[in-house]
Amino acid sequence: MTKTTPEQRRGGHLPTAEELRIWRDFIETTEALRSELTSRLQTESSLSPGDYAVLLALSEAQDRTMRSSELATHIGWERSRLSHHLGRMERRGLIRRQECPTVPRGAEVLLTPAGADAFRRSTVPHLRAIRELFVDALTPDQLRAAGAITAALRANLGPQHEE
């Protein structure tokens, strides 16, 4: 069997029926995993995946603070989406926004003690669910292959999607 290069595959050929079947299986399985993880996260901690992403980023940030524009880039959201989401999180006491002392009209997002506590309480159950639904379902070789596949897909998307 002759291998084709990415350049040859990009020559305008549409995916085969088998390639489309694999694609659909990939998308449907990914969505099913995401849905189950979302359901468990919300049931066990009352946090949405968006809440968790924001809290994770802030918990890892220096002084548990990030400029809102940096936070949006870090989690891959548009600024307007983040702004609306932060408003909801602020009303729940998970974060606080304040003016950035070094950037005119800039805003900083701070993790509150309540937000840090909510993040701490949600982390172990969330990580257990990831292990149960993803890690334990795969052999070590399959897990390594999944890592290689995601790296190849991300690289193909271009530099704006690489970490």
C-alpha positions in Angstrom: 0.0 0.0 0.0 1.4 3.4 -1.0 1.4 6.1 1.6 0.2 9.6 0.5 1.7 12.8 1.7 -0.5 15.5 3.3 0.2 17.6 0.1 -1.2 14.8 -2.1 -4.3 14.4 0.2 -5.0 18.1 -0.1 -5.3 17.9 -3.9 -9.1 18.4 -3.9 -10.1 14.8 -3.2 -13.1 14.4 -1.0 -12.9 12.0 2.0 -13.7 8.4 1.2 -16.7 6.7 2.8 -14.4 5.0 5.3 -12.7 8.3 6.2 -16.0 9.9 6.7 -17.2 7.0 9.0 -14.0 7.4 11.1 -14.5 11.2 11.2 -18.1 10.8 12.4 -17.1 8.3 15.0 -14.4 10.6 16.2 -16.8 13.6 16.4 -19.7 11.7 18.0 -17.4 10.0 20.6 -15.7 13.3 21.4 -19.1 14.9 21.9 -20.4 12.0 24.0 -17.3 12.2 26.3 -17.6 16.0 26.6 -21.3 15.7 27.4 -20.7 13.1 30.1 -17.8 15.0 31.6 -20.0 18.2 31.6 -22.9 16.4 33.3 -20.7 15.0 36.0 -18.9 18.3 36.6 -22.1 20.2 37.0 -23.7 17.5 39.1 -20.7 17.1 41.4 -19.6 20.7 41.7 -22.2 23.1 40.1 -19.5 24.3 37.8 -19.8 24.4 34.0 -16.8 23.5 31.8 -16.4 27.2 31.2 -16.3 28.0 34.9 -13.7 25.2 35.4 -11.5 26.5 32.5 -11.5 30.0 34.0 -10.8 28.8 37.5 -8.1 26.5 36.3 -6.3 29.3 34.4 -6.6 31.7 37.4 -5.5 29.0 39.9 -2.3 28.5 37.8 -1.6 32.3 37.3 0.8 34.3 39.3 -1.1 35.9 42.2 -4.2 34.1 40.9 -4.8 37.1 38.7 -4.8 37.5 34.9 -5.6 40.4 32.6 -9.0 39.6 30.9 -7.5 39.7 27.4 -4.7 37.3 28.4 -7.3 35.0 30.0 -9.5 35.0 26.9 -6.4 34.0 24.8 -5.4 31.4 27.3 -8.7 29.6 27.2 -9.4 30.2 23.6 -12.5 32.4 23.9 -13.6 35.6 22.3 -13.4 38.6 24.6 -17.2 39.2 24.5 -18.0 35.6 25.4 -15.5 35.8 28.3 -16.9 39.1 29.5 -20.4 37.7 29.7 -19.2 34.5 31.4 -17.1 36.5 33.9 -20.2 38.5 34.8 -22.1 35.4 35.8 -19.1 34.0 37.7 -18.6 37.4 39.5 -22.3 37.4 40.6 -21.7 33.9 42.1 -18.6 35.2 44.0 -16.1 32.9 42.1 -14.0 35.7 40.6 -13.7 39.5 41.0 -12.8 42.0 38.3 -10.9 45.2 38.9 -9.1 47.8 36.8 -5.5 46.9 35.8 -3.1 49.3 37.5 -0.6 49.1 34.6 -2.9 49.2 31.5 -5.4 52.1 31.0 -8.9 50.7 30.5 -7.5 47.2 31.1 -9.2 44.8 33.5 -7.8 42.1 35.7 -9.6 39.0 36.8 -8.9 37.7 40.3 -9.7 34.3 41.8 -11.7 34.8 45.0 -11.4 32.5 48.0 -14.8 31.1 47.2 -13.7 30.4 43.6 -10.5 28.7 44.8 -12.6 26.6 47.1 -15.0 25.6 44.4 -12.1 24.8 42.1 -10.4 22.6 44.8 -13.7 20.7 45.5 -14.3 20.1 41.8 -10.9 18.9 40.8 -10.6 15.4 42.3 -14.1 14.3 41.0 -13.4 15.8 37.6 -10.0 14.1 37.3 -11.5 10.8 38.4 -14.1 11.1 35.7 -11.4 11.8 33.1 -9.5 8.7 34.3 -12.7 6.6 34.2 -14.1 7.8 30.9 -10.9 8.4 28.9 -7.6 7.1 30.4 -8.9 3.7 31.6 -10.8 3.0 28.4 -7.5 3.0 26.5 -4.3 0.8 26.6 -1.0 2.7 27.1 -0.3 2.4 23.4 -3.7 3.8 22.5 -3.2 6.6 24.9 0.1 7.5 23.3 -1.5 7.2 19.8 -4.3 9.6 21.0 -1.6 12.1 22.1 0.1 11.8 18.7 -3.2 12.2 16.8 -4.2 15.3 18.8 -0.7 16.8 18.3 -0.9 16.2 14.5 -4.4 17.7 14.3 -3.4 20.7 16.3 -0.3 21.3 14.2 -2.4 21.0 11.0 -4.6 23.8 12.4 -1.7 26.2 12.5 0.2 28.2 15.1 -2.8 30.0 16.6 -4.0 26.6 17.9 -0.7 25.3 19.3 0.0 25.6 23.0 
